[in-house]
Amino acid sequence: MTQITVADAAVAFAPWLEPTAAELDAIDAEMPLITAEMDLLDAYLPVLGRPVAELDERRIRRARRRVLAARRDLANRAAPAMLPGGAA
């Protein structure tokens, strides 16, 4: 069995293991999509153990549309950076 010392634990939380500014910016850019996907899960979870009612269907449809819109917005934000040259 391996013993973990206080020094090992301190290194595990060392400042150089923190996310970089670029990584935090990427997470921030994806946050609307992450939030929309969490809302979709929140819509699905209540209906796992029971029949789906009409209101549940509407909530799931709205959540799916929000996820698709967030994915579209994220893709459109990244698309100009990927285009070589410029618009003709």
Secondary structure, DSSP 8 states (H G I E B T S, - for coil): -----HHHHHHHT-GGGS--HHHHHHHHHHHHHHHHHHHHHHHHGGGTTS---HHHHHHHHHHHHHHHHHHHHHHHHHHHHH-SS---
